């Protein structure tokens, strides 16, 4: 549950909770002969307990990509893997609730297998609900956008000053991707993808190249080190949702900043 809340659209998460609680009440409680009200009550208690258990056991996985990186996640493979793992953990955790509350009229059969099967069946049900929007990874995109800014800052901190040492002018460039490819040092595919905004489709493996993550400063071409010393010069900037953010160079250090003056916003 926690992973779904931190990855997908809020409305799909609410729909998922309602469907899963009802499905498990029917698949476990009703199958064992209990009323709808009693089955729903136990399903709510069981799912609340498993939500806390999964958050405690796998909370760290909710903030990062298991199969990718924080700035280049693999949304669909991560979702498939984590949903499967969490379903097995939840199946066992909720089995204790159903057993403890004695929701087992057919004494000769264990609730464990039924609880585990219900949660494994919940994986395709959950994915179907969460992947309804064409770009379903809303919360993940927000975190990835922030992580890409941090990654770009780290890359430019190391490589940008090297490009203008010994009073060398910056090469002529028109985009951030061109700048990264011409800076001293190795430019990875992850660096180039980080220069774009995360836009993940339903079955995304994180390889999409979206629109530029920000506005690139076209005035950087040909600039020398002494020209940066007079005042901070922005390299790339964005005013996403009205909030300024960008990377600026002051002649000695590259910094991620939210100061509109350093980013040229008046």
RADA-V877816 format. One record per helix or strand. SS is the DSSP state (helix for helix, strand for strand). FROM is the first residue (numbers start at 1). TO is the last residue. If there is no record, write none. Layout:
SS & FROM & TO
SS & FROM & TO
//
This chain:
helix & 2 & 5
helix & 10 & 30
helix & 36 & 63
helix & 75 & 100
helix & 111 & 130
helix & 138 & 163
helix & 165 & 167
helix & 176 & 182
helix & 189 & 194
strand & 196 & 196
strand & 212 & 212
strand & 215 & 216
helix & 218 & 220
helix & 225 & 229
strand & 233 & 238
helix & 240 & 242
strand & 245 & 249
strand & 254 & 257
//
